[in-house]
Amino acid sequence: MKTEQQKVTRLGILHAITFGRDLFNSIANEGDPDESPTDLKMSRKRYYTKLSKPVKTGLIKRKNGIYVLTLFGKAIYEVQLGFGTAVDDHLNSKVEKIEIIN
C-alpha cells in the first residue's frame, strides 16, 4: 500500500492545535492521554474527531496503545505555553496600569 505524504503547513498546525486544544493539552500534561472521552466531557465521536487533526499534522502519535506528543508536538506545546505566558504578563501589566490610574 502506497502512503501519500501530506504537506503540513503552519496554518494546518495552528488549526490542529486550536481545534483540539483541550485534548492536545490533556495529552501534553497528563502523560496518560488515553482517558475516556467522558473524562473530557465529550462524545466518543467528538474525541476522535478532535484527535484526528493533531495526529495528521504529526503533533500526536499512538505508541503502545496510548497517544503521546511527538518531538514536534512537544516543541509546539512549549511554544504555546510561551505565548500564553507572554499574553498573561501583558494583560497583567495592563491591569496594573489601570489600577494605578484609578
C-alpha positions in Angstrom: 0.0 0.0 0.0 1.4 3.4 -1.0 1.1 6.1 1.5 0.6 9.7 0.5 2.6 12.3 2.3 0.6 15.2 3.4 2.1 18.7 3.3 1.9 20.2 6.8 1.6 23.9 6.9 1.8 26.5 9.7 -1.9 27.2 9.2 -2.7 23.4 9.5 -0.7 23.2 12.7 -2.4 26.2 14.2 -5.8 24.7 13.2 -4.9 21.4 14.7 -3.9 23.0 18.0 -6.9 25.3 18.3 -9.4 22.7 17.1 -8.3 20.1 19.6 -6.7 22.3 22.3 -8.3 20.6 25.3 -7.3 17.2 24.1 -3.8 18.4 23.0 -3.2 19.9 26.4 -4.5 16.9 28.1 -2.1 14.6 26.3 0.8 17.0 27.0 0.0 17.4 30.7 -1.2 14.1 31.8 1.2 11.7 30.2 -1.8 9.3 30.1 -3.9 10.8 27.3 -5.9 7.6 26.8 -8.5 8.8 29.2 -12.0 8.2 28.1 -13.9 10.9 26.2 -16.3 11.2 29.2 -13.4 12.3 31.3 -13.0 15.2 28.9 -16.8 15.7 28.8 -17.2 14.9 25.1 -18.7 12.2 23.0 -16.5 9.5 21.5 -17.1 10.9 18.0 -16.0 14.4 19.1 -13.0 12.9 20.9 -11.7 11.1 17.9 -12.6 13.9 15.5 -10.6 16.3 17.7 -7.7 13.8 17.9 -7.5 13.3 14.1 -6.1 16.8 13.2 -3.1 16.7 15.6 -2.4 13.1 14.5 -2.5 14.1 10.8 -0.2 17.1 11.4 2.4 15.0 13.3 1.8 16.5 16.7 0.5 13.4 18.3 1.1 9.7 17.6 -0.1 6.4 19.1 2.6 4.5 20.9 2.0 1.2 22.7 -1.8 1.8 22.7 -1.7 5.4 24.1 -1.5 8.8 22.4 1.7 10.8 23.1 3.2 14.0 21.8 5.8 13.6 19.2 9.0 15.6 19.5 7.5 18.1 17.1 4.3 18.2 19.3 6.4 18.8 22.4 8.1 21.8 20.7 4.8 23.2 19.6 3.4 22.7 23.1 6.3 24.6 24.6 5.8 27.5 22.1 2.1 27.5 23.0 3.0 27.8 26.7 5.4 30.7 26.0 2.7 32.6 24.1 0.3 32.0 26.9 2.7 33.3 29.5 3.5 36.4 27.3 -0.2 37.2 26.9 -0.8 36.7 30.6 2.1 39.0 31.5 0.9 41.6 29.0 -2.6 41.6 30.4 -1.5 41.7 34.0 0.7 44.8 33.2 -2.3 46.5 31.6 -4.5 45.7 34.7 -1.8 47.1 37.0 -1.6 50.3 34.9 -5.4 50.7 35.1 -5.3 50.1 38.9 -2.6 52.8 39.3 -4.6 55.3 37.3 -7.7 54.7 39.3 
